[in-house]
Amino acid sequence: MPARPTARAQFTVAVTALACVVLAACGSDGSSGAGEESAAPISASVLSHVHGLGVDPADGRVYVATHDGLYTAAKGRKPKIVGDRRDDFMGFTVTGEKTFIAGGHGAEGSGRPGNLGLIQTRNAGHVWTSRSLSGEADFHSLDFAKGTFYGYEGGRIRVSADLEEWDDRATLEALDLAVSPSGDKLLATTADGVATSTDGGRTFRRSAGPVQAFVSWPAQKSLFGIDTSGKLSTSPDGGATWRQLTTVPGGQPRALTAIDADLILAATTTGVYESRDGGRTFTELAPLAS
């Protein structure tokens, strides 16, 4: 009988598969090419290649960051693209009312760089401003707490207090980051489990807990994680122990964002889903194109 794959092997295979999809769809040679032909028009009713999720506290609207632009999504309505940018939004997070930050790649023909660095909007995605590292950095995960911003880029943790100057800290192989609401712990999902830093991302302690693909930490005693098969779990103690809640429809996850202890958003291979009961049940907000 063949040996059963370890959690590390399962994570590595799943992350490799995710990376292949991302690189195939979102690869960049460092320049978007102002003289190249623009991509074909994107249907406002179809989502694909989701990278991030968020809710604007100003109006409760759900935002979906994708390979082809930023969209809004609501149950019973077709997704709607925000503004006229068809950029590939990779790392994405909501930091305040109508205020979001992101990283990624400029759309072909846009004249924007292949690596956008750190960009910010203060009007809910209609206009974006380059804040730093334009043409240099490609943030794949972003989070913030207590006035400090954390990013995962180029295999390293990068930290900033103003989105302009960045301090490079630990290097590690990770898929996602989450900082505690108090700002005293930073988590990174790795093939060995959820690694923990208590010194702002300078060093990490490996966890013996279950492997998670994505994590989100909206309240001190409400940490959520989703594994590579879509199983959602919660931890009341910062990742020391986990309790499985349910399996999100669609299997392999693409993104996870918990707004509070009750409202959770997840994207999988089949759609964007919402839970309003702390992750016990999910309903579909929008399907994803295959």
N, C-alpha and C positions, 0 to 999 in steps of 0.2 A: 504494500500500500504506500503511495507516495506521501512524503512528508507534507504536513499542512504548512502553508506559508505563514511566516511570522507577521506581526502587526507592522513592523518596519518594512518588510517586503511588500505588504499590501499597500501601505502608504506610498512607498516609492513608485510602485507600478501605477497606482491611481494618479499620483501627482505627475508622473511622466506622461500619462495619457492626457491629463489636463493641459500640461505644458505643450504637448504636440498640437492640441487643438488651438491653444492660444497663439502659439508661434505661427502656425499656418495661417490663422486669420488675422493676426495682429502684428506680424513681423515687420520690421522697419530697418532700412539701411542707414538711418540717421538723417534722411532728408525726404521731405514729402514731395519735392519737385514741383515748383510753381508752374513750370511749363508742361506738366503732364496732364493728360485728360482726367477730368473729374470722374469719380465713381458714379455708377448708375444711380438714379434717384431711389431713395429708400422709402418703402411703403410705411406710412405712419401707423398702420394697423398690425404690423408684424415686428416682434422682438426676436433678436438672436444674439448669441455671444455676450451674455450678461457678465459684467465684471463687478458691479457694486450696486448697493441699494441704500436708500435713505428716506427719511420723512422730514419735511420742512415744518418746524414747530410753529411757523407763522399761520399755516392753514391746514396742517395735517396731510398735505398732498404727498403721495409716494413717488419717488424718483428712481429711475432705473438707468444706471450707467452701462452702456453697451459699446460694442466695437464700432457701431455706426452712429453714435450720438447719444445724447441724454434725452430720456423719455419720461413722461408721467404715465402712471398706470392706476386704474381704479376698477373695482368689480363692476361688471356689466357695461364697461365702456372700452372702446378701442384705444390702445396706447397712442400717445400723441408726442411727437418730437418737440423739444424745447429749443427755440431759436433756430439758427440756420447752420450751425456747426455739425458736421458729420464726422468729427474726430473720434478716435478710438479712446474712450475714457477707461483707463485701467484702474489704478488706485482712485478711490472716491469716498468722500465722507461729508456729511452735513455738520457744520460747526456752529450754526446759529440760524436765526430767522433769515431766510432767503440767502444765506451765506454757505457756500460749499467750496471744498478744495478738491483738486484732482491732479492726476498725472496721466501720461499716455502718449499717444502719437497723433500728429497732425494728419488730417485727411489728404489723400492724394489730390493735387491741384489746388490746395488751399494756400500754399505758400508758407504754411507753418512748419516748424521743424519736425523731423521724425520723432525726436524725443522732446516732449513739451516741457519738461522740468516740472515745476510746481505752478499750477494755475489756480485762480480763485475767482468766484463770482459773488457779487453782493446783491444781485437781483434775480435769484432763483434760476440761474443758468442761461439767461438771455444774452448776457455779455460776460466774457471771461477776460481776466487780466493775467499776464505772466508776472509772477512774483520772484522767481529765482530759477537758476540752473537750466534755462532754456537752451535746447540743443544738446544738453549734457545728460540729464537724468530721466529715468523712466520708473516712476514710483508704481509699484504693484500693490502696495497696501499702505493705508494711511489711517491714523487715529490721533486723538488728542484728549487731554485732560488738564485742568488747572493751568491753562495758558501755555502748555507745552505741546508741540506737535511731533509725532513720531512717524517715520516712514521706513518702509523696507524697499531698498533700491540697490540693484547691482550686487546682491548677496550680502548686504550690510544694513545695519540699523543707522538711520540718520535722524538727528534730533534738532529742532529749531524752536526758538521762542518768538520769532517774528516772521517766519516763512521766507526770510531772505538769507540769513546766515545759517549754515548747517554744520553740526558737529558729527563727524563720523565715529561710530562706536563699534560694537561687536560685529564680526562677520559670522554668518551661519547660514545653513540651508533651511529656509522656511517658506511657508506658503502664505501665512496671514499673521497679523499682529492685533493685539487688543490691550489697551491700557486700563487699569482700574479707575473707577470714578474718583478715588482719592489721589490718584497719580503716583502711588507708591510702588506699584507693580506693573511690569510689562510682560505680556505673554507672547510667545511665538509658537506657531504650530510646526512641528518638525516630525521626521520619521521615527524619532524615539519617544514621542509624546509631546505634551505641551511644556515647553521650556519656560522658566520663570526668571525674570531679572528684578532685583530690588535696588539696583543702582543706576536706573535710567537707561538700561540697554548696554551698559559697558561689559557686563558679564552675565551669563545665563547658567542656571542650574537645571539639569535635565530632570524631567518628571517621569515617574514610574506609572503614571495614570494612563488611561486609554488614549489612543492616537486620534486626534481631531484634525479635520481639514481646515475649517474656519471657526473662529471664535468671536464672540461679541459680549461686552461687559457693560450693561447699562446702569446697573445698581450694585452696590457693594456685595450684597448677598445673592445676586442674580447674574451669574455668568452662564452663557450658553455656548455649546459647541456642537458642530455637526461633523460626523465622520465621513469617510470617502464613499460610503454606501447610502448616505442620506439619513442616518440615525441621529436624531437630535437628543442631546443630553443637557442637564443643568448641574451647576455646582454652586453650593452655598458658601464655600470656603476658598474661593480663589483658585480652584483647580486641584485641590488636594483629594477631594472625592467627587464622584460623578454619579448621577442618577439618570437613566435613560427615560425619555418621555414618549417619543413616537418616531416613526419614520416619515419624513417629508415625502410627498408624492414625487415621482420622477427619478428617484435614485441619485446618481452622482451629483453632488452640489456644485454650484457655481459661485454663490455668495450667501452671506448670512449677516443680518443686521438686526439686533434687538433694540427697540426704542426704549422700552421699560420692562418691568417684570411680566407684563401681559402681552404687549404688542411685539410680535416677531415677524420679520420678513425673511424669506429664503428663496433662492433661485436654484433650480435643478435643471436637468437636461430637457425637461418638458414644459416648464413654466415658472412664473413668479407666484409665490404663495404667501398668504398672510395668516397669522394666528393671533387671535385676540383673547386667548385663554391660557397664556403662558406656555404655549407650545404643545398643548395636548391635542388640538385639532387644527387643521389647516384648510383654507379655501383658496381657490385659484383666482388671482387678480388678472393674469394675462398668460396666454400660451406662448411657448417659444417655437420658432420655426426649427425644423430638424436640420 
